[in-house]
Amino acid sequence: MNTLEKIQNNLENFSKSERKVAEVIIASPQTAIHSSIATLAKMADVSEPTVNRFCRRLDTKGFPDFKLHLAQSLANGTPYVNRNVEEDDSAEAYTAKIFESTMACLDVAKSSLDPMQVNRAVDLLTQAKRISFFGLGASASVAHDAMNKFFRFNIPIVCFDDVVMQRMSVINCTDNDVVVLISHTGRTKNLVEIAEMARENGATVIGITAKDSPLDRECSLSICLDVPEDTDIYMPMASRVVQMTVIDVLATGFTLRRGPGFRENLKRVKETIKDSRIAKEGLF
C-alpha cells in the first residue's frame, strides 16, 4: 500500500487535527509535495507539530521523508531517468521535481546520519598514512571528488575507478592505510571483494553505503546513508549528491581535527592557484 492509499484508508483513525492535514493532501497531493511544512500547516489550519505527528503516523521519519514517499505514490516515474519525473513533464516541472527530491533526500540522509560514526571515520582518516578512495559507475565521480578534496591535505591519496587498479592497490595495503569505498546500493560485487582484500592486507576500510548491505558487512566502519532512490531502475541523482555531501563533511572534520597550523597549509595551496584565475572585474 503506498502512502496516498494509507492516508485514504486511515482517515477514520486520525485525530481531528490530523484528519485536516489528510484532507488537504488528498485534495491536492502535488501541492503538498511542493509545500513547506509551514505552508501545509496553514492550509490545514493546524500547527506544524501536528503535521510532523501526522507524517510519523504514516511510518515516515518526518515531513521531508513523507514528501518523498508521497511523490513516489503519485508516479512510477520515467524508467532509467528519475522516479519522480514523468514523460510529459515540462522543463519547469522536472526542474522543480529534481531540486525538491534532492533537497528532501539530503534532509532524510542528514537525519539518519550517525554523528558517532562520522567522528570515528574522521579519527581514522586523520591517523592514516595513505588514503584510497574507490567507487564504480556513478560513485566513481564521488571518489574523484573526494580525491580533489583530500589531495590538498598533504597526505598521499589514491583514487581508482578501474577494478584491476583497485585490486593491485589494496594488495599493497598496510595497517597504515585507510580505504574508503563508495556505493549507494552496497551490492556491487567488485567493491565487496575489494573491501575483503583490503582488510586481509591490514587496511582499515570505511564504507559510504547502505545499511546492512554486503559492503556494509565487509567494512571496518560504515557511514550508512538512508537515501530512497532505486538506482537499479533510475539514473543515480540524489544518492550521488548525498555521497558528495558526506565527503564534504569528512573533509571538514579532517581539517578541523588537524588544527589551525594545518590550515596554514591549505592557505598556501590556495595562494599557489591564484594566478590561474582571471581576476574579478572591479577588483584590484
LOPAFI-927399 format. One record per residue: residue in three letters; x, y, z of N, C-alpha, C, CB in turn. Coordinates in steps of 0.1 Angstrom, whole numbers, padded with zeros to 4 digits, always signed. Last residue first. Glycine has a CB too. Example, Ala and Ser with C-alpha at 12.3 -4.5 7.8 and 13.67 -1.06 7.14 Angstrom:
BEGIN
ser+0128-0022+0071+0137-0011+0071+0129+0000+0079+0141-0006+0057ala+0132-0057+0078+0123-0045+0078+0132-0033+0078+0113-0045+0090
END
This chain:
BEGIN
phe+0410+0452-0075+0424+0455-0078+0433+0447-0069+0427+0470-0076leu+0379+0446-0092+0388+0444-0080+0403+0446-0084+0386+0429-0075gly+0366+0449-0115+0363+0459-0104+0372+0457-0092+0349+0459-0100glu+0362+0415-0121+0361+0429-0126+0359+0438-0114+0351+0430-0137lys+0384+0391-0107+0371+0396-0108+0371+0411-0113+0363+0395-0095ala+0411+0377-0127+0406+0385-0116+0392+0390-0118+0415+0397-0114ile+0413+0343-0137+0411+0357-0141+0405+0365-0130+0402+0358-0154arg+0436+0321-0122+0422+0326-0124+0423+0340-0129+0415+0325-0110ser+0461+0313-0116+0454+0305-0127+0440+0311-0130+0454+0291-0123asp+0470+0327-0095+0474+0332-0108+0467+0324-0119+0489+0331-0110lys+0461+0311-0073+0455+0324-0076+0458+0329-0090+0461+0334-0066ile+0473+0288-0066+0464+0287-0077+0458+0301-0081+0454+0277-0075thr+0488+0293-0043+0495+0288-0055+0486+0288-0067+0501+0274-0052glu+0469+0299-0024+0477+0310-0029+0484+0306-0042+0487+0315-0019lys+0459+0274-0017+0450+0284-0023+0458+0295-0030+0441+0290-0013val+0481+0264-0004+0476+0257-0016+0467+0267-0024+0468+0244-0012arg+0483+0281+0018+0494+0281+0008+0490+0274-0005+0506+0273+0013lys+0460+0273+0032+0462+0287+0027+0472+0288+0016+0465+0296+0038leu+0466+0248+0039+0456+0250+0029+0456+0264+0023+0442+0247+0036asn+0486+0253+0057+0490+0246+0045+0479+0248+0035+0492+0231+0049glu+0471+0265+0077+0481+0273+0070+0486+0266+0057+0493+0276+0079arg+0457+0244+0087+0450+0253+0078+0460+0263+0071+0439+0260+0085phe+0475+0233+0105+0473+0226+0093+0466+0235+0082+0465+0214+0095gly+0473+0251+0126+0485+0250+0119+0484+0243+0106+0496+0243+0127pro+0446+0247+0136+0450+0259+0129+0463+0258+0121+0451+0270+0139gly+0438+0211+0131+0441+0223+0139+0445+0235+0130+0451+0220+0148arg+0429+0186+0124+0443+0188+0123+0447+0202+0129+0447+0188+0108arg+0401+0188+0127+0409+0179+0136+0424+0182+0136+0406+0164+0133leu+0394+0204+0106+0392+0209+0120+0401+0201+0129+0378+0209+0124thr+0400+0186+0084+0406+0200+0085+0406+0205+0100+0400+0210+0076phe+0382+0165+0090+0397+0163+0089+0404+0176+0091+0400+0157+0075gly+0357+0177+0088+0362+0172+0101+0377+0169+0101+0355+0158+0103thr+0358+0184+0060+0357+0194+0070+0362+0189+0084+0343+0200+0071ala+0358+0158+0050+0369+0167+0047+0370+0179+0057+0368+0173+0032leu+0333+0149+0059+0346+0142+0063+0358+0151+0061+0348+0129+0056val+0316+0166+0045+0316+0165+0060+0329+0159+0065+0304+0156+0064asp+0322+0160+0018+0325+0174+0024+0325+0174+0039+0314+0183+0018ile+0313+0134+0018+0327+0136+0016+0331+0150+0021+0331+0135+0001val+0286+0140+0021+0293+0132+0032+0308+0134+0030+0289+0117+0032thr+0281+0151-0004+0280+0160+0009+0287+0153+0020+0265+0162+0012met+0284+0130-0020+0294+0141-0021+0293+0150-0009+0292+0149-0034gln+0262+0115-0013+0275+0109-0010+0286+0121-0011+0279+0099-0021val+0241+0132-0022+0243+0129-0007+0257+0124-0004+0232+0119-0003val+0246+0131-0049+0247+0144-0042+0249+0142-0027+0235+0153-0045arg+0240+0104-0054+0253+0109-0057+0256+0122-0049+0255+0111-0072ser+0213+0103-0047+0222+0095-0040+0237+0100-0042+0221+0080-0044ala+0201+0119-0067+0201+0124-0053+0212+0116-0045+0188+0123-0046met+0209+0101-0090+0209+0115-0089+0211+0120-0075+0196+0121-0095pro+0211+0074-0112+0216+0079-0099+0217+0094-0099+0229+0073-0095met+0182+0066-0130+0195+0072-0131+0199+0077-0117+0196+0083-0141tyr+0164+0036-0119+0165+0050-0123+0180+0055-0123+0157+0059-0114ile+0168+0009-0112+0159+0013-0123+0161+0027-0128+0144+0012-0119asp+0187+0008-0093+0186-0003-0102+0177+0000-0114+0180-0016-0095thr+0184+0030-0077+0193+0031-0088+0194+0019-0097+0207+0035-0083asp+0160+0043-0061+0162+0030-0066+0171+0031-0079+0149+0023-0070glu+0164+0061-0031+0165+0062-0046+0168+0048-0052+0176+0072-0050pro+0163+0072-0003+0153+0064-0010+0153+0066-0025+0139+0068-0005val+0190+0068+0017+0186+0076+0005+0176+0068-0003+0199+0079-0003asp+0206+0067+0044+0192+0063+0040+0188+0072+0029+0183+0064+0053leu+0239+0055+0048+0230+0066+0043+0216+0060+0039+0236+0072+0031cys+0265+0049+0071+0253+0044+0064+0243+0055+0060+0246+0033+0072ile+0296+0045+0071+0287+0057+0073+0275+0053+0064+0294+0070+0068ser+0312+0018+0087+0304+0023+0076+0297+0036+0081+0294+0012+0072leu+0343+0001+0092+0333+0011+0097+0325+0016+0085+0341+0023+0104ser+0353-0021+0080+0357-0019+0094+0347-0009+0100+0371-0014+0094cys+0330-0039+0058+0338-0028+0062+0341-0027+0076+0331-0015+0058glu+0312-0059+0052+0327-0062+0050+0336-0051+0055+0329-0064+0035arg+0287-0049+0056+0291-0060+0065+0306-0063+0063+0283-0073+0062asp+0285-0030+0036+0285-0026+0050+0291-0037+0059+0270-0023+0054leu+0283-0047+0014+0295-0039+0016+0296-0034+0030+0295-0027+0006pro+0258-0059+0017+0270-0068+0017+0283-0060+0020+0271-0075+0004ser+0240-0037+0040+0243-0042+0027+0255-0051+0028+0245-0030+0017asp+0233-0024+0064+0231-0039+0063+0233-0045+0049+0217-0042+0067lys+0229+0007+0048+0230-0001+0060+0226-0015+0057+0220+0005+0070ala+0248+0017+0019+0235+0014+0026+0237+0005+0038+0226+0007+0015thr+0278+0038+0023+0269+0028+0017+0256+0026+0024+0277+0015+0015ile+0309+0041+0026+0299+0051+0025+0288+0044+0016+0303+0065+0018gly+0332+0024+0046+0322+0023+0036+0312+0035+0037+0314+0010+0036ile+0366+0020+0052+0354+0028+0055+0344+0027+0044+0358+0043+0059val+0389-0003+0064+0380+0000+0053+0368+0008+0058+0376-0013+0046thr+0423-0004+0071+0410-0001+0076+0401+0003+0065+0412+0011+0087ala+0445-0031+0060+0439-0018+0059+0426-0016+0067+0437-0014+0044gly+0454-0058+0060+0457-0049+0071+0451-0035+0071+0471-0048+0073asn+0447-0075+0040+0461-0069+0040+0463-0059+0050+0463-0064+0026glu+0421-0080+0046+0430-0091+0047+0445-0086+0047+0428-0101+0036arg+0410-0055+0039+0411-0059+0053+0420-0070+0055+0397-0062+0058ala+0412-0057+0011+0419-0046+0018+0421-0049+0033+0411-0033+0016met+0396-0079+0005+0410-0079+0002+0418-0069+0010+0413-0078-0013glu+0371-0069+0012+0376-0081+0018+0391-0082+0017+0369-0093+0013ala+0369-0047-0005+0368-0045+0009+0374-0057+0017+0354-0043+0014ile+0368-0060-0030+0379-0051-0027+0380-0049-0012+0377-0038-0035glu+0344-0074-0028+0356-0082-0028+0368-0073-0025+0358-0088-0042val+0327-0052-0029+0326-0060-0017+0339-0069-0016+0314-0070-0018leu+0333-0042-0054+0337-0034-0043+0336-0042-0030+0328-0022-0042asn+0323-0063-0071+0337-0060-0071+0342-0052-0059+0341-0052-0083lys+0295-0063-0065+0304-0074-0062+0318-0070-0061+0302-0085-0072thr+0276-0039-0051+0285-0041-0062+0295-0051-0058+0291-0027-0066arg+0259-0033-0030+0257-0046-0036+0266-0049-0048+0243-0049-0040gly+0256-0008-0021+0264-0017-0013+0263-0031-0018+0259-0017+0001thr+0242+0013-0033+0235+0000-0030+0242-0009-0020+0232-0007-0043his+0262+0033-0034+0248+0036-0029+0241+0023-0025+0240+0043-0040ser+0295+0032-0024+0285+0025-0032+0271+0027-0026+0288+0010-0032ile+0329+0036-0019+0316+0043-0020+0307+0036-0029+0319+0058-0026leu+0354+0031+0005+0346+0025-0006+0333+0032-0007+0345+0010-0005val+0385+0040+0015+0372+0044+0015+0364+0039+0003+0371+0060+0016val+0411+0027+0034+0405+0026+0021+0390+0030+0022+0406+0011+0015val+0440+0036+0049+0425+0037+0051+0420+0036+0036+0420+0049+0059asp+0470+0021+0061+0462+0026+0050+0447+0026+0055+0463+0016+0038asn+0486+0010+0079+0486+0024+0079+0477+0030+0069+0500+0030+0077asp+0487-0017+0075+0478-0012+0086+0478+0003+0088+0481-0019+0099thr+0488-0017+0039+0494-0020+0052+0484-0015+0063+0508-0014+0054cys+0484-0028+0005+0480-0021+0017+0487-0025+0029+0465-0023+0019asn+0488-0041-0019+0499-0034-0013+0496-0026+0000+0506-0025-0023ile+0463-0048-0026+0472-0059-0024+0485-0053-0016+0477-0066-0037val+0451-0024-0033+0448-0030-0020+0457-0041-0016+0434-0034-0019ser+0461-0021-0060+0464-0011-0049+0462-0017-0036+0455+0001-0051met+0451-0042-0074+0465-0041-0073+0469-0032-0061+0472-0036-0086arg+0423-0035-0073+0428-0048-0067+0443-0047-0065+0425-0059-0077gln+0423-0011-0087+0418-0011-0073+0424-0024-0066+0403-0011-0072met+0431-0019-0112+0439-0010-0104+0436-0010-0089+0438+0004-0110val+0408-0035-0118+0421-0041-0118+0431-0032-0110+0427-0043-0132val+0387-0016-0117+0387-0027-0108+0401-0033-0107+0377-0038-0112asp+0390+0019-0118+0392+0007-0125+0394-0005-0116+0405+0008-0135asp+0391+0042-0105+0377+0037-0108+0378+0025-0117+0369+0048-0115phe+0411+0053-0078+0410+0045-0090+0395+0041-0092+0418+0032-0089cys+0432+0072-0059+0418+0071-0064+0418+0064-0077+0412+0086-0066val+0451+0081-0031+0450+0072-0042+0435+0072-0046+0455+0058-0039ile+0473+0104-0015+0459+0100-0018+0459+0092-0031+0450+0113-0020pro+0494+0113+0011+0492+0105-0001+0478+0101-0003+0502+0093-0001ile+0488+0146+0023+0488+0132+0026+0487+0124+0013+0477+0128+0037asn+0480+0173+0021+0494+0170+0024+0495+0155+0029+0500+0179+0034phe+0455+0180+0013+0457+0179+0028+0471+0173+0031+0447+0170+0033arg+0447+0181-0013+0454+0193-0008+0458+0192+0007+0445+0205-0010phe+0433+0157-0016+0447+0158-0022+0454+0170-0016+0445+0160-0037phe+0408+0158-0006+0418+0154+0003+0432+0155-0003+0416+0139+0006lys+0393+0168-0029+0392+0175-0016+0405+0171-0007+0379+0171-0008asn+0400+0151-0049+0402+0165-0051+0402+0173-0038+0391+0171-0061met+0391+0127-0038+0405+0129-0041+0408+0143-0042+0409+0121-0053ala+0363+0132-0039+0370+0130-0026+0385+0132-0028+0367+0116-0020asp+0359+0132-0066+0357+0145-0059+0364+0144-0045+0341+0147-0057his+0364+0105-0071+0373+0116-0077+0371+0129-0070+0370+0117-0092ala+0342+0094-0058+0356+0091-0054+0366+0101-0059+0360+0077-0058val+0322+0104-0074+0322+0109-0060+0336+0106-0054+0312+0101-0051ser+0326+0091-0097+0327+0105-0097+0328+0111-0083+0315+0112-0105ala+0320+0065-0088+0334+0068-0092+0336+0083-0092+0337+0062-0106ser+0293+0062-0086+0301+0065-0073+0315+0068-0076+0300+0053-0064ala+0285+0055-0111+0282+0069-0106+0290+0072-0094+0267+0070-0103gly+0311+0032-0115+0299+0038-0120+0297+0052-0115+0287+0029-0116leu+0327+0028-0083+0325+0023-0096+0312+0030-0101+0324+0008-0097gly+0354+0039-0061+0340+0038-0065+0339+0033-0079+0332+0052-0063phe+0377+0046-0036+0373+0038-0047+0358+0038-0049+0378+0024-0045phe+0404+0062-0022+0390+0064-0025+0386+0056-0037+0386+0079-0027ser+0429+0058+0003+0424+0055-0011+0409+0057-0011+0428+0040-0014ile+0455+0074+0021+0440+0072+0019+0437+0069+0005+0432+0085+0024arg+0481+0068+0043+0477+0069+0029+0462+0066+0029+0485+0059+0020lys+0483+0070+0070+0495+0074+0063+0492+0075+0048+0506+0064+0065ala+0456+0081+0092+0461+0073+0081+0474+0079+0075+0450+0072+0070gln+0445+0097+0111+0456+0089+0115+0462+0081+0104+0451+0079+0126thr+0424+0109+0098+0435+0118+0103+0447+0110+0107+0430+0127+0114leu+0407+0087+0094+0413+0094+0083+0425+0102+0087+0403+0102+0076leu+0399+0080+0120+0407+0070+0112+0414+0077+0100+0398+0059+0106asp+0385+0103+0128+0396+0098+0136+0405+0089+0127+0392+0090+0148val+0365+0103+0109+0374+0114+0109+0387+0110+0116+0368+0127+0115ala+0351+0080+0118+0357+0080+0104+0367+0091+0103+0346+0082+0094arg+0342+0089+0143+0351+0078+0142+0358+0077+0128+0344+0064+0145asn+0324+0109+0134+0335+0112+0143+0346+0101+0142+0331+0114+0157val+0305+0093+0120+0313+0103+0113+0325+0107+0121+0304+0116+0111gln+0296+0077+0141+0303+0071+0130+0311+0081+0122+0293+0064+0121met+0284+0097+0156+0295+0089+0162+0303+0082+0152+0289+0079+0172pro+0263+0107+0140+0275+0115+0143+0287+0108+0149+0271+0127+0152asp+0247+0090+0116+0252+0088+0129+0264+0096+0132+0255+0073+0132leu+0220+0101+0096+0235+0100+0098+0238+0099+0112+0242+0112+0091ser+0194+0106+0093+0197+0092+0095+0212+0091+0098+0193+0084+0083ser+0192+0133+0087+0185+0128+0099+0190+0114+0103+0170+0129+0097lys+0206+0134+0063+0211+0142+0074+0205+0136+0087+0208+0157+0073ala+0188+0120+0047+0201+0115+0049+0207+0121+0062+0210+0117+0037val+0166+0138+0046+0164+0125+0052+0178+0119+0056+0157+0116+0041asp+0179+0160+0033+0173+0162+0047+0171+0148+0054+0160+0169+0046leu+0185+0149+0009+0196+0154+0017+0191+0155+0032+0201+0168+0012cys+0160+0144-0001+0169+0133+0002+0180+0137+0011+0174+0127-0011ala+0150+0170-0004+0144+0161+0006+0153+0149+0009+0130+0156+0000met+0167+0179-0024+0167+0186-0011+0161+0177+0000+0160+0199-0011thr+0159+0162-0045+0173+0162-0040+0174+0168-0026+0182+0169-0050ser+0132+0168-0048+0136+0155-0044+0150+0154-0038+0134+0145-0055glu+0135+0196-0057+0127+0192-0045+0131+0178-0039+0112+0192-0048phe+0150+0193-0080+0155+0201-0069+0148+0197-0056+0154+0216-0071ile+0133+0177-0096+0147+0173-0093+0153+0180-0081+0156+0175-0105lys+0110+0193-0097+0110+0179-0091+0124+0175-0087+0103+0169-0100ala+0118+0216-0111+0113+0217-0097+0114+0203-0090+0099+0222-0097thr+0124+0204-0135+0134+0211-0128+0130+0212-0113+0136+0226-0134tyr+0100+0194-0143+0110+0184-0140+0122+0191-0132+0116+0177-0152ala+0085+0218-0146+0080+0207-0137+0092+0198-0133+0069+0199-0144glu+0099+0233-0166+0096+0239-0152+0093+0228-0142+0085+0249-0153ala+0098+0216-0187+0111+0219-0181+0109+0225-0167+0118+0229-0190ser+0070+0193-0181+0076+0205-0188+0090+0207-0181+0067+0218-0186asp+0064+0158-0185+0067+0170-0176+0074+0181-0185+0077+0165-0165asp+0057+0135-0198+0051+0148-0203+0054+0160-0194+0037+0146-0205glu+0069+0114-0183+0073+0116-0197+0068+0130-0202+0066+0106-0206glu+0079+0125-0150+0070+0118-0159+0073+0122-0174+0055+0121-0156val+0099+0120-0121+0097+0127-0134+0089+0118-0144+0111+0130-0141asn+0106+0105-0099+0095+0115-0098+0092+0122-0111+0100+0125-0088arg+0126+0087-0107+0114+0082-0101+0102+0092-0101+0116+0077-0087asn+0142+0092-0138+0140+0096-0124+0127+0091-0119+0142+0111-0123val+0154+0072-0159+0156+0087-0158+0155+0091-0143+0145+0095-0166tyr+0148+0046-0161+0161+0050-0165+0164+0065-0164+0164+0044-0178pro+0113+0053-0165+0124+0043-0163+0137+0049-0169+0120+0030-0170thr+0098+0079-0149+0102+0075-0162+0114+0066-0161+0106+0088-0171gly+0073+0072-0123+0085+0078-0129+0088+0073-0143+0097+0076-0120asn+0051+0064-0111+0062+0054-0112+0074+0060-0118+0057+0042-0120ala+0035+0087-0089+0040+0083-0102+0051+0073-0101+0046+0095-0109leu+0026+0089-0063+0018+0096-0074+0023+0092-0088+0020+0111-0073ser+0043+0078-0045+0029+0072-0046+0022+0078-0059+0021+0076-0034gln+0065+0094-0046+0066+0080-0051+0052+0074-0053+0075+0072-0042ala+0055+0115-0031+0058+0117-0046+0059+0104-0053+0072+0125-0047leu+0052+0104-0006+0040+0108-0013+0043+0110-0028+0035+0122-0007his+0079+0099+0000+0070+0088-0001+0057+0092-0009+0067+0082+0013leu+0088+0126+0001+0094+0117-0008+0085+0105-0011+0107+0112-0003lys+0072+0136+0022+0070+0142+0008+0077+0132-0002+0077+0156+0007phe+0083+0121+0044+0069+0120+0039+0066+0124+0025+0059+0127+0049asp+0108+0132+0046+0107+0118+0042+0092+0115+0037+0110+0109+0054pro+0101+0159+0054+0108+0156+0041+0107+0142+0036+0123+0160+0043phe+0086+0153+0079+0080+0159+0067+0088+0157+0054+0078+0173+0069gly+0095+0120+0092+0093+0134+0093+0088+0140+0080+0106+0142+0097lys+0098+0094+0086+0107+0099+0096+0105+0114+0098+0122+0097+0092thr+0068+0074+0084+0079+0082+0078+0087+0089+0089+0074+0092+0067asp+0045+0061+0093+0058+0054+0093+0068+0061+0085+0055+0040+0087leu+0024+0078+0096+0024+0071+0084+0038+0064+0082+0022+0080+0072arg+0029+0091+0119+0018+0081+0120+0018+0073+0107+0004+0088+0121arg+0046+0110+0110+0052+0099+0117+0041+0088+0119+0057+0103+0131cys+0029+0129+0098+0038+0122+0090+0044+0109+0097+0050+0131+0086phe+0015+0138+0121+0007+0131+0110+0017+0123+0102+0000+0141+0102arg+0035+0151+0134+0029+0139+0140+0022+0131+0130+0020+0144+0152asn+0039+0172+0116+0050+0162+0118+0045+0149+0125+0061+0168+0128val+0015+0185+0118+0019+0179+0105+0030+0169+0107+0024+0191+0096thr+0017+0193+0145+0006+0183+0141+0009+0177+0127-0008+0191+0140pro+0038+0211+0145+0040+0198+0152+0029+0188+0148+0040+0200+0167glu+0024+0232+0130+0035+0224+0124+0038+0211+0131+0048+0232+0123ser-0012+0232+0135+0002+0236+0139+0012+0227+0131+0004+0235+0154val-0037+0239+0110-0032+0232+0122-0018+0237+0125-0032+0216+0119asp-0049+0245+0086-0053+0252+0098-0049+0244+0110-0068+0255+0098ala-0040+0236+0062-0049+0227+0070-0054+0233+0083-0041+0214+0073met-0025+0257+0054-0036+0252+0045-0046+0244+0053-0030+0245+0033lys-0006+0258+0075-0015+0269+0073-0027+0265+0064-0008+0281+0066ala+0008+0234+0070+0001+0236+0083-0010+0247+0082+0011+0239+0094leu+0018+0239+0045+0008+0228+0046+0001+0230+0059+0015+0215+0046thr+0036+0260+0052+0025+0262+0042+0015+0252+0044+0031+0262+0028ala+0054+0247+0069+0046+0258+0074+0034+0261+0065+0055+0271+0075ile+0065+0228+0053+0057+0223+0064+0048+0234+0070+0066+0217+0076ser+0061+0238+0019+0069+0237+0031+0060+0232+0042+0076+0250+0035ser+0051+0219-0011+0049+0229+0000+0059+0227+0011+0034+0228+0006his+0051+0200-0030+0059+0212-0032+0057+0223-0022+0056+0218-0046ile+0033+0181-0020+0047+0177-0023+0056+0189-0024+0048+0169-0036ala+0009+0195-0020+0016+0191-0007+0030+0188-0009+0008+0179-0001thr+0004+0197-0047+0006+0209-0039+0014+0206-0026-0007+0217-0036gln-0001+0170-0052+0010+0177-0059+0014+0190-0051+0007+0180-0073pro-0025+0165-0037-0012+0159-0033+0000+0166-0040-0012+0144-0037ser-0051+0178-0029-0041+0183-0038-0027+0178-0034-0041+0198-0038ala-0068+0162-0013-0074+0172-0023-0064+0177-0033-0080+0184-0015ile-0051+0149+0003-0059+0141-0006-0064+0150-0017-0070+0134+0001ile-0041+0170+0018-0032+0163+0010-0040+0155-0001-0024+0153+0018val-0064+0179+0032-0057+0188+0023-0048+0181+0014-0049+0198+0032glu-0070+0155+0046-0079+0160+0036-0073+0170+0027-0091+0166+0043ala-0048+0154+0064-0050+0143+0054-0059+0148+0043-0057+0131+0061val-0052+0176+0080-0039+0175+0072-0042+0165+0060-0027+0171+0080lys-0075+0169+0092-0075+0181+0084-0063+0181+0075-0074+0194+0093arg-0067+0147+0106-0076+0145+0095-0076+0157+0086-0090+0141+0100glu-0052+0158+0127-0045+0151+0116-0054+0148+0104-0041+0137+0122ser-0073+0169+0141-0063+0178+0135-0056+0171+0124-0053+0183+0146lys-0087+0146+0150-0094+0157+0142-0084+0166+0135-0103+0165+0152ser-0067+0117+0143-0073+0127+0152-0080+0138+0143-0062+0133+0162phe-0074+0089+0122-0067+0101+0125-0074+0109+0135-0064+0109+0113asn-0091+0069+0114-0082+0066+0125-0074+0078+0130-0073+0055+0122glu-0104+0076+0091-0112+0075+0104-0103+0073+0116-0122+0063+0103leu-0084+0074+0072-0090+0087+0075-0097+0087+0089-0100+0091+0065asn-0070+0053+0061-0070+0055+0076-0076+0068+0080-0056+0054+0080asn-0072+0053+0034-0077+0041+0041-0078+0043+0056-0069+0029+0038gln-0058+0076+0026-0072+0074+0023-0079+0063+0031-0074+0071+0008ile-0032+0070+0035-0040+0082+0040-0054+0080+0038-0035+0095+0033lys-0026+0048+0020-0026+0047+0035-0034+0058+0041-0012+0047+0041glu-0026+0058-0005-0036+0048-0002-0037+0047+0013-0032+0035-0008leu-0003+0074-0003-0016+0081-0006-0027+0071-0002-0017+0085-0020thr+0017+0055+0001+0014+0065+0011+0000+0071+0009+0025+0076+0011asn+0007+0022-0010+0015+0034-0010+0010+0044+0000+0016+0039-0024met+0008-0012+0000+0000+0000+0000+0009+0012+0000-0010+0000+0012
END
